[in-house]
């Protein structure tokens, strides 16, 4: 899913680059996570979603 290559700027580091299959798997994972989140938050009323978003923004600041 990734190609490993030496970092030309730092011999100690390795650069990982996703392959086409790796990008496809990432898109599938992203879609599954978005669907799970939608299902989870669909249980909340619109007002509760707004309040949750406000609280999460406060925690992130």
Helices and strands as residue ranges (DSSP letters): E 2-7, E 10-18, H 20-41, H 46-60
